[in-house]
Amino acid sequence: MARADSAANLRSRCRDVRVGAGQPRRHATIREVAPPNAVDLSVSIGALRLANPVIAASGTFGYGVEFAHLVDLNKLGGIVVKGLSLEPMEGAPAPRLCEVRGGMLNAIGLQNIGVRAFVAEKLPLLRSYRTPIIANVFGHSLDEYLGVLRALEEAEGVSAYELNVSCPNVSSGGMEFGADSALVSQLVEAARHVARRPLWVKLSPLVTDIAAIARAAEQAGADALTVANTYPAMAVDSQTGRSRLGRPTGGLSGPAIKPITLRQVYQVCRAVSIPVIGLGGIELAEDVLEYMVVGATAVQVGTASFADPKACERLVEELDKLCKSRKILSISKIRASLDDVSN
């Protein structure tokens, strides 16, 4: 009797997998046993399905292939490659990175090899991995953005685009695209006409009303939003009287910005119906869950990869263990579960 009960329990944990599609009379059935305590870490960002919510952020993970000898890229939820411009850019003078209390300053200057070299040299290598590749796109005019998108549209191996709207628009006197709802709408709508693939928009945190910018992006056709970019900051050497970077200022990232960005993710999630990806100060599995509790569908990991190149892979493993310890069988179930009590 005990053996019969055991067999019944085993069958209840099995699922049928059909083999021989298109030949219904000759199919076989394979029994796959799902572990009784397995955690479903998969999430959906619109039509794009990720194995887990941990995505390597743009500018912190190269083009992905540079980390392949250190990290199992197939274990990541996704990889956002270094920002791509229409033409190659040399970037800012050294030093480009500076560690500060609570995080890091960077002044990379959007250095990259250009979209054509990326398509020819990097993308063929990335196609060998099953992890979705998201191309971060930027420009200093509408035409530059669209030029990058057109070049990528002709290539295979990209799963989605992420528009970096924290760039100065030379056609509008240097104002950031992301600082004005009208500019965001114009850019996203134009990109939507060019792009067949999902379109994410990476918002700037330096706006008076980030929810209004988010709504403008959504209404113009964005499929998802990344919240948010780095915060302008600076560090100086009091003895030399010089900046610790090759430029006077840079972008602040790391744990110090997490509470601020967490609030912005919360605000944006309440303002739009499309998926939101949280980005800012994520180092631990607990950080991932906190972003998801306030509404994020997934997260991007940036600065942590500088201290630990395996940070993204480690986070996936720690997230699985944390969910098991809390008896969370599906990570997507905790999304937007904040006990939102108004005072």
Contacts in CASP RR format, 6 or more apart in sequence:
PFRMAT RR
TARGET T0000
AUTHOR 0000-0000-0000
METHOD contacts of the structure
MODEL  1
MARADSAANLRSRCRDVRVGAGQPRRHATIREVAPPNAVDLSVSIGALRL
ANPVIAASGTFGYGVEFAHLVDLNKLGGIVVKGLSLEPMEGAPAPRLCEV
RGGMLNAIGLQNIGVRAFVAEKLPLLRSYRTPIIANVFGHSLDEYLGVLR
ALEEAEGVSAYELNVSCPNVSSGGMEFGADSALVSQLVEAARHVARRPLW
VKLSPLVTDIAAIARAAEQAGADALTVANTYPAMAVDSQTGRSRLGRPTG
GLSGPAIKPITLRQVYQVCRAVSIPVIGLGGIELAEDVLEYMVVGATAVQ
VGTASFADPKACERLVEELDKLCKSRKILSISKIRASLDDVSN
10 33 0 8 1.000
13 33 0 8 1.000
13 34 0 8 1.000
13 36 0 8 1.000
14 31 0 8 1.000
14 32 0 8 1.000
14 33 0 8 1.000
14 34 0 8 1.000
15 31 0 8 1.000
15 32 0 8 1.000
15 34 0 8 1.000
16 29 0 8 1.000
16 30 0 8 1.000
16 31 0 8 1.000
17 29 0 8 1.000
17 30 0 8 1.000
17 32 0 8 1.000
18 27 0 8 1.000
18 28 0 8 1.000
18 29 0 8 1.000
19 27 0 8 1.000
19 28 0 8 1.000
19 29 0 8 1.000
19 30 0 8 1.000
20 26 0 8 1.000
20 27 0 8 1.000
20 28 0 8 1.000
21 27 0 8 1.000
37 324 0 8 1.000
38 329 0 8 1.000
39 320 0 8 1.000
39 323 0 8 1.000
39 324 0 8 1.000
39 328 0 8 1.000
39 329 0 8 1.000
39 330 0 8 1.000
39 331 0 8 1.000
40 329 0 8 1.000
40 330 0 8 1.000
40 331 0 8 1.000
40 332 0 8 1.000
41 51 0 8 1.000
41 52 0 8 1.000
41 53 0 8 1.000
41 316 0 8 1.000
41 319 0 8 1.000
41 320 0 8 1.000
41 323 0 8 1.000
41 331 0 8 1.000
42 49 0 8 1.000
42 50 0 8 1.000
42 51 0 8 1.000
42 52 0 8 1.000
42 331 0 8 1.000
42 332 0 8 1.000
43 49 0 8 1.000
43 50 0 8 1.000
43 52 0 8 1.000
43 53 0 8 1.000
43 297 0 8 1.000
43 298 0 8 1.000
43 331 0 8 1.000
43 332 0 8 1.000
44 50 0 8 1.000
44 275 0 8 1.000
44 297 0 8 1.000
44 332 0 8 1.000
45 160 0 8 1.000
45 198 0 8 1.000
45 200 0 8 1.000
45 223 0 8 1.000
45 224 0 8 1.000
45 275 0 8 1.000
45 277 0 8 1.000
45 297 0 8 1.000
45 298 0 8 1.000
46 198 0 8 1.000
46 223 0 8 1.000
46 224 0 8 1.000
46 274 0 8 1.000
46 275 0 8 1.000
47 198 0 8 1.000
47 223 0 8 1.000
48 132 0 8 1.000
48 159 0 8 1.000
48 160 0 8 1.000
48 198 0 8 1.000
50 77 0 8 1.000
50 78 0 8 1.000
50 132 0 8 1.000
50 298 0 8 1.000
51 75 0 8 1.000
51 77 0 8 1.000
51 131 0 8 1.000
52 75 0 8 1.000
52 76 0 8 1.000
52 77 0 8 1.000
52 316 0 8 1.000
52 319 0 8 1.000
52 331 0 8 1.000
53 77 0 8 1.000
53 288 0 8 1.000
53 292 0 8 1.000
53 296 0 8 1.000
53 297 0 8 1.000
53 298 0 8 1.000
53 299 0 8 1.000
53 319 0 8 1.000
53 331 0 8 1.000
54 76 0 8 1.000
54 77 0 8 1.000
54 78 0 8 1.000
54 288 0 8 1.000
54 298 0 8 1.000
54 299 0 8 1.000
54 301 0 8 1.000
54 312 0 8 1.000
54 315 0 8 1.000
54 316 0 8 1.000
54 319 0 8 1.000
55 76 0 8 1.000
55 77 0 8 1.000
55 78 0 8 1.000
55 79 0 8 1.000
55 80 0 8 1.000
55 134 0 8 1.000
55 277 0 8 1.000
55 298 0 8 1.000
55 299 0 8 1.000
55 300 0 8 1.000
55 301 0 8 1.000
55 312 0 8 1.000
56 64 0 8 1.000
56 67 0 8 1.000
56 76 0 8 1.000
56 78 0 8 1.000
56 79 0 8 1.000
56 80 0 8 1.000
56 300 0 8 1.000
56 301 0 8 1.000
56 302 0 8 1.000
56 305 0 8 1.000
56 312 0 8 1.000
57 80 0 8 1.000
57 279 0 8 1.000
57 300 0 8 1.000
57 301 0 8 1.000
57 302 0 8 1.000
57 305 0 8 1.000
58 80 0 8 1.000
58 81 0 8 1.000
58 82 0 8 1.000
58 83 0 8 1.000
58 134 0 8 1.000
58 136 0 8 1.000
58 162 0 8 1.000
58 164 0 8 1.000
58 202 0 8 1.000
58 300 0 8 1.000
59 80 0 8 1.000
59 82 0 8 1.000
59 83 0 8 1.000
59 108 0 8 1.000
59 136 0 8 1.000
59 302 0 8 1.000
60 301 0 8 1.000
60 302 0 8 1.000
60 303 0 8 1.000
60 305 0 8 1.000
60 306 0 8 1.000
61 67 0 8 1.000
61 79 0 8 1.000
61 80 0 8 1.000
61 81 0 8 1.000
61 82 0 8 1.000
61 302 0 8 1.000
61 305 0 8 1.000
61 312 0 8 1.000
62 81 0 8 1.000
62 82 0 8 1.000
63 81 0 8 1.000
63 82 0 8 1.000
63 118 0 8 1.000
63 122 0 8 1.000
63 126 0 8 1.000
64 73 0 8 1.000
64 79 0 8 1.000
64 81 0 8 1.000
64 122 0 8 1.000
64 126 0 8 1.000
65 122 0 8 1.000
65 125 0 8 1.000
65 126 0 8 1.000
67 73 0 8 1.000
67 305 0 8 1.000
67 309 0 8 1.000
68 125 0 8 1.000
70 309 0 8 1.000
70 310 0 8 1.000
71 309 0 8 1.000
71 310 0 8 1.000
71 312 0 8 1.000
71 313 0 8 1.000
72 313 0 8 1.000
73 79 0 8 1.000
73 129 0 8 1.000
73 131 0 8 1.000
74 129 0 8 1.000
74 130 0 8 1.000
74 131 0 8 1.000
75 131 0 8 1.000
75 313 0 8 1.000
75 316 0 8 1.000
76 131 0 8 1.000
76 312 0 8 1.000
76 313 0 8 1.000
76 316 0 8 1.000
77 131 0 8 1.000
77 132 0 8 1.000
77 298 0 8 1.000
77 316 0 8 1.000
78 131 0 8 1.000
78 132 0 8 1.000
78 133 0 8 1.000
78 134 0 8 1.000
79 126 0 8 1.000
79 131 0 8 1.000
79 132 0 8 1.000
79 133 0 8 1.000
79 134 0 8 1.000
80 134 0 8 1.000
80 135 0 8 1.000
80 136 0 8 1.000
80 162 0 8 1.000
80 300 0 8 1.000
81 118 0 8 1.000
81 122 0 8 1.000
81 126 0 8 1.000
81 133 0 8 1.000
81 134 0 8 1.000
81 135 0 8 1.000
81 136 0 8 1.000
82 112 0 8 1.000
82 136 0 8 1.000
83 110 0 8 1.000
83 112 0 8 1.000
83 135 0 8 1.000
83 136 0 8 1.000
83 137 0 8 1.000
83 138 0 8 1.000
83 164 0 8 1.000
84 112 0 8 1.000
84 114 0 8 1.000
84 115 0 8 1.000
84 118 0 8 1.000
84 135 0 8 1.000
84 136 0 8 1.000
84 137 0 8 1.000
84 138 0 8 1.000
84 148 0 8 1.000
84 152 0 8 1.000
85 110 0 8 1.000
85 112 0 8 1.000
85 114 0 8 1.000
85 115 0 8 1.000
85 138 0 8 1.000
85 139 0 8 1.000
85 144 0 8 1.000
85 148 0 8 1.000
86 114 0 8 1.000
86 115 0 8 1.000
86 139 0 8 1.000
86 144 0 8 1.000
86 147 0 8 1.000
86 148 0 8 1.000
86 151 0 8 1.000
87 114 0 8 1.000
88 112 0 8 1.000
88 113 0 8 1.000
88 114 0 8 1.000
88 117 0 8 1.000
89 109 0 8 1.000
89 110 0 8 1.000
89 111 0 8 1.000
89 112 0 8 1.000
89 114 0 8 1.000
90 111 0 8 1.000
91 108 0 8 1.000
91 109 0 8 1.000
91 110 0 8 1.000
91 111 0 8 1.000
92 107 0 8 1.000
92 108 0 8 1.000
92 109 0 8 1.000
92 111 0 8 1.000
92 245 0 8 1.000
92 246 0 8 1.000
92 247 0 8 1.000
93 246 0 8 1.000
93 247 0 8 1.000
94 246 0 8 1.000
95 244 0 8 1.000
95 245 0 8 1.000
95 246 0 8 1.000
96 106 0 8 1.000
96 107 0 8 1.000
96 108 0 8 1.000
96 109 0 8 1.000
96 245 0 8 1.000
96 246 0 8 1.000
97 104 0 8 1.000
97 105 0 8 1.000
97 106 0 8 1.000
97 245 0 8 1.000
97 306 0 8 1.000
98 104 0 8 1.000
98 105 0 8 1.000
98 106 0 8 1.000
98 235 0 8 1.000
98 244 0 8 1.000
98 245 0 8 1.000
99 105 0 8 1.000
100 233 0 8 1.000
100 235 0 8 1.000
100 252 0 8 1.000
100 256 0 8 1.000
101 256 0 8 1.000
102 254 0 8 1.000
102 255 0 8 1.000
102 256 0 8 1.000
103 252 0 8 1.000
103 253 0 8 1.000
103 254 0 8 1.000
103 255 0 8 1.000
103 256 0 8 1.000
103 281 0 8 1.000
103 303 0 8 1.000
104 252 0 8 1.000
104 253 0 8 1.000
104 254 0 8 1.000
104 303 0 8 1.000
104 306 0 8 1.000
105 233 0 8 1.000
105 234 0 8 1.000
105 235 0 8 1.000
105 244 0 8 1.000
105 245 0 8 1.000
105 250 0 8 1.000
105 251 0 8 1.000
105 252 0 8 1.000
106 230 0 8 1.000
106 250 0 8 1.000
106 251 0 8 1.000
106 253 0 8 1.000
107 245 0 8 1.000
107 246 0 8 1.000
107 247 0 8 1.000
107 249 0 8 1.000
107 250 0 8 1.000
107 251 0 8 1.000
110 138 0 8 1.000
110 167 0 8 1.000
112 118 0 8 1.000
113 121 0 8 1.000
113 122 0 8 1.000
115 147 0 8 1.000
115 148 0 8 1.000
115 151 0 8 1.000
115 152 0 8 1.000
116 151 0 8 1.000
118 135 0 8 1.000
119 151 0 8 1.000
119 152 0 8 1.000
119 154 0 8 1.000
119 155 0 8 1.000
123 133 0 8 1.000
123 155 0 8 1.000
123 156 0 8 1.000
123 157 0 8 1.000
123 158 0 8 1.000
126 133 0 8 1.000
126 157 0 8 1.000
127 156 0 8 1.000
127 157 0 8 1.000
132 159 0 8 1.000
132 160 0 8 1.000
133 157 0 8 1.000
133 158 0 8 1.000
133 159 0 8 1.000
134 158 0 8 1.000
134 159 0 8 1.000
134 160 0 8 1.000
134 161 0 8 1.000
134 162 0 8 1.000
134 200 0 8 1.000
135 152 0 8 1.000
135 158 0 8 1.000
135 160 0 8 1.000
135 161 0 8 1.000
135 162 0 8 1.000
136 161 0 8 1.000
136 162 0 8 1.000
136 164 0 8 1.000
136 202 0 8 1.000
137 145 0 8 1.000
137 148 0 8 1.000
137 149 0 8 1.000
137 152 0 8 1.000
137 161 0 8 1.000
137 162 0 8 1.000
137 163 0 8 1.000
137 164 0 8 1.000
138 144 0 8 1.000
138 145 0 8 1.000
138 148 0 8 1.000
138 163 0 8 1.000
138 164 0 8 1.000
138 167 0 8 1.000
139 145 0 8 1.000
139 148 0 8 1.000
139 167 0 8 1.000
140 167 0 8 1.000
140 168 0 8 1.000
140 169 0 8 1.000
140 170 0 8 1.000
141 169 0 8 1.000
141 170 0 8 1.000
141 171 0 8 1.000
142 169 0 8 1.000
142 171 0 8 1.000
142 186 0 8 1.000
142 187 0 8 1.000
142 190 0 8 1.000
145 163 0 8 1.000
145 187 0 8 1.000
145 190 0 8 1.000
145 191 0 8 1.000
146 190 0 8 1.000
146 191 0 8 1.000
146 194 0 8 1.000
147 194 0 8 1.000
149 161 0 8 1.000
149 191 0 8 1.000
149 194 0 8 1.000
149 195 0 8 1.000
150 194 0 8 1.000
152 158 0 8 1.000
152 161 0 8 1.000
153 194 0 8 1.000
153 195 0 8 1.000
153 196 0 8 1.000
153 197 0 8 1.000
158 197 0 8 1.000
159 197 0 8 1.000
159 198 0 8 1.000
160 197 0 8 1.000
160 198 0 8 1.000
160 199 0 8 1.000
160 200 0 8 1.000
160 223 0 8 1.000
160 224 0 8 1.000
161 191 0 8 1.000
161 195 0 8 1.000
161 197 0 8 1.000
161 198 0 8 1.000
161 199 0 8 1.000
161 200 0 8 1.000
162 200 0 8 1.000
162 201 0 8 1.000
162 202 0 8 1.000
162 226 0 8 1.000
163 187 0 8 1.000
163 188 0 8 1.000
163 191 0 8 1.000
163 199 0 8 1.000
163 200 0 8 1.000
163 201 0 8 1.000
163 202 0 8 1.000
164 202 0 8 1.000
164 229 0 8 1.000
165 176 0 8 1.000
165 177 0 8 1.000
165 178 0 8 1.000
165 183 0 8 1.000
165 184 0 8 1.000
165 187 0 8 1.000
165 201 0 8 1.000
165 202 0 8 1.000
165 203 0 8 1.000
165 204 0 8 1.000
166 176 0 8 1.000
166 177 0 8 1.000
166 178 0 8 1.000
166 202 0 8 1.000
166 203 0 8 1.000
166 204 0 8 1.000
166 229 0 8 1.000
167 176 0 8 1.000
167 177 0 8 1.000
168 174 0 8 1.000
168 175 0 8 1.000
168 176 0 8 1.000
168 177 0 8 1.000
169 175 0 8 1.000
169 176 0 8 1.000
169 177 0 8 1.000
169 183 0 8 1.000
172 180 0 8 1.000
172 183 0 8 1.000
175 183 0 8 1.000
176 204 0 8 1.000
176 206 0 8 1.000
177 183 0 8 1.000
177 184 0 8 1.000
177 187 0 8 1.000
178 184 0 8 1.000
178 203 0 8 1.000
178 204 0 8 1.000
178 207 0 8 1.000
178 213 0 8 1.000
179 204 0 8 1.000
179 206 0 8 1.000
179 207 0 8 1.000
181 212 0 8 1.000
181 213 0 8 1.000
181 215 0 8 1.000
181 216 0 8 1.000
182 216 0 8 1.000
184 201 0 8 1.000
184 213 0 8 1.000
184 216 0 8 1.000
184 217 0 8 1.000
184 220 0 8 1.000
185 216 0 8 1.000
185 217 0 8 1.000
185 219 0 8 1.000
185 220 0 8 1.000
186 220 0 8 1.000
187 220 0 8 1.000
188 199 0 8 1.000
188 201 0 8 1.000
188 216 0 8 1.000
188 217 0 8 1.000
188 220 0 8 1.000
188 221 0 8 1.000
188 222 0 8 1.000
189 220 0 8 1.000
189 221 0 8 1.000
191 199 0 8 1.000
192 199 0 8 1.000
192 220 0 8 1.000
192 221 0 8 1.000
192 222 0 8 1.000
198 223 0 8 1.000
198 224 0 8 1.000
199 221 0 8 1.000
199 222 0 8 1.000
199 223 0 8 1.000
199 224 0 8 1.000
200 222 0 8 1.000
200 223 0 8 1.000
200 224 0 8 1.000
200 225 0 8 1.000
200 226 0 8 1.000
200 277 0 8 1.000
201 217 0 8 1.000
201 222 0 8 1.000
201 224 0 8 1.000
201 225 0 8 1.000
201 226 0 8 1.000
202 225 0 8 1.000
202 226 0 8 1.000
202 228 0 8 1.000
202 229 0 8 1.000
202 279 0 8 1.000
203 210 0 8 1.000
203 213 0 8 1.000
203 214 0 8 1.000
203 217 0 8 1.000
203 225 0 8 1.000
203 226 0 8 1.000
203 227 0 8 1.000
203 228 0 8 1.000
203 229 0 8 1.000
203 268 0 8 1.000
204 213 0 8 1.000
204 228 0 8 1.000
204 229 0 8 1.000
205 227 0 8 1.000
205 228 0 8 1.000
205 229 0 8 1.000
205 230 0 8 1.000
205 231 0 8 1.000
205 260 0 8 1.000
205 261 0 8 1.000
205 264 0 8 1.000
206 231 0 8 1.000
206 232 0 8 1.000
207 213 0 8 1.000
210 227 0 8 1.000
210 228 0 8 1.000
210 264 0 8 1.000
210 267 0 8 1.000
210 268 0 8 1.000
211 267 0 8 1.000
211 268 0 8 1.000
211 270 0 8 1.000
211 271 0 8 1.000
211 272 0 8 1.000
212 271 0 8 1.000
214 225 0 8 1.000
214 227 0 8 1.000
214 268 0 8 1.000
214 271 0 8 1.000
214 272 0 8 1.000
214 276 0 8 1.000
215 271 0 8 1.000
215 272 0 8 1.000
217 225 0 8 1.000
218 225 0 8 1.000
218 272 0 8 1.000
218 273 0 8 1.000
218 274 0 8 1.000
222 274 0 8 1.000
223 274 0 8 1.000
223 275 0 8 1.000
224 274 0 8 1.000
224 275 0 8 1.000
224 276 0 8 1.000
224 277 0 8 1.000
224 297 0 8 1.000
225 268 0 8 1.000
225 272 0 8 1.000
225 274 0 8 1.000
225 275 0 8 1.000
225 276 0 8 1.000
225 277 0 8 1.000
226 276 0 8 1.000
226 277 0 8 1.000
226 278 0 8 1.000
226 279 0 8 1.000
226 300 0 8 1.000
227 261 0 8 1.000
227 264 0 8 1.000
227 265 0 8 1.000
227 268 0 8 1.000
227 276 0 8 1.000
227 277 0 8 1.000
227 278 0 8 1.000
227 279 0 8 1.000
227 296 0 8 1.000
228 261 0 8 1.000
228 264 0 8 1.000
228 265 0 8 1.000
228 278 0 8 1.000
228 279 0 8 1.000
228 280 0 8 1.000
229 279 0 8 1.000
230 250 0 8 1.000
230 251 0 8 1.000
230 252 0 8 1.000
230 253 0 8 1.000
230 257 0 8 1.000
231 251 0 8 1.000
231 252 0 8 1.000
231 253 0 8 1.000
231 257 0 8 1.000
231 260 0 8 1.000
232 249 0 8 1.000
232 250 0 8 1.000
232 251 0 8 1.000
232 252 0 8 1.000
233 249 0 8 1.000
233 250 0 8 1.000
233 251 0 8 1.000
233 252 0 8 1.000
234 243 0 8 1.000
234 245 0 8 1.000
234 248 0 8 1.000
234 249 0 8 1.000
234 250 0 8 1.000
235 243 0 8 1.000
235 244 0 8 1.000
235 245 0 8 1.000
236 242 0 8 1.000
236 243 0 8 1.000
236 244 0 8 1.000
237 243 0 8 1.000
237 244 0 8 1.000
243 249 0 8 1.000
253 280 0 8 1.000
253 281 0 8 1.000
253 302 0 8 1.000
253 303 0 8 1.000
254 280 0 8 1.000
254 281 0 8 1.000
254 283 0 8 1.000
254 302 0 8 1.000
254 303 0 8 1.000
254 304 0 8 1.000
255 281 0 8 1.000
255 283 0 8 1.000
256 281 0 8 1.000
257 280 0 8 1.000
257 281 0 8 1.000
258 280 0 8 1.000
258 281 0 8 1.000
258 282 0 8 1.000
258 287 0 8 1.000
261 278 0 8 1.000
261 279 0 8 1.000
261 280 0 8 1.000
261 281 0 8 1.000
262 290 0 8 1.000
262 291 0 8 1.000
262 294 0 8 1.000
265 276 0 8 1.000
265 278 0 8 1.000
265 291 0 8 1.000
265 294 0 8 1.000
265 295 0 8 1.000
265 296 0 8 1.000
266 294 0 8 1.000
266 295 0 8 1.000
266 338 0 8 1.000
268 276 0 8 1.000
269 276 0 8 1.000
269 294 0 8 1.000
269 295 0 8 1.000
269 296 0 8 1.000
269 336 0 8 1.000
275 297 0 8 1.000
275 298 0 8 1.000
276 295 0 8 1.000
276 296 0 8 1.000
276 297 0 8 1.000
277 296 0 8 1.000
277 297 0 8 1.000
277 298 0 8 1.000
277 299 0 8 1.000
277 300 0 8 1.000
278 291 0 8 1.000
278 296 0 8 1.000
278 298 0 8 1.000
278 299 0 8 1.000
278 300 0 8 1.000
279 299 0 8 1.000
279 300 0 8 1.000
279 302 0 8 1.000
280 300 0 8 1.000
280 302 0 8 1.000
280 303 0 8 1.000
281 287 0 8 1.000
281 302 0 8 1.000
281 303 0 8 1.000
281 304 0 8 1.000
282 288 0 8 1.000
282 291 0 8 1.000
282 299 0 8 1.000
282 300 0 8 1.000
282 301 0 8 1.000
282 302 0 8 1.000
282 304 0 8 1.000
282 315 0 8 1.000
283 304 0 8 1.000
283 311 0 8 1.000
284 315 0 8 1.000
284 318 0 8 1.000
285 315 0 8 1.000
285 318 0 8 1.000
285 319 0 8 1.000
285 321 0 8 1.000
285 322 0 8 1.000
286 322 0 8 1.000
287 299 0 8 1.000
288 299 0 8 1.000
288 315 0 8 1.000
288 319 0 8 1.000
289 319 0 8 1.000
289 322 0 8 1.000
289 334 0 8 1.000
291 299 0 8 1.000
292 299 0 8 1.000
292 331 0 8 1.000
292 334 0 8 1.000
292 335 0 8 1.000
293 334 0 8 1.000
293 335 0 8 1.000
293 336 0 8 1.000
293 337 0 8 1.000
293 338 0 8 1.000
294 336 0 8 1.000
294 338 0 8 1.000
295 335 0 8 1.000
295 336 0 8 1.000
295 338 0 8 1.000
296 335 0 8 1.000
297 332 0 8 1.000
297 335 0 8 1.000
301 311 0 8 1.000
301 312 0 8 1.000
301 315 0 8 1.000
302 311 0 8 1.000
304 311 0 8 1.000
304 312 0 8 1.000
304 315 0 8 1.000
305 311 0 8 1.000
305 312 0 8 1.000
308 314 0 8 1.000
319 331 0 8 1.000
322 328 0 8 1.000
323 329 0 8 1.000
323 331 0 8 1.000
328 334 0 8 1.000
END
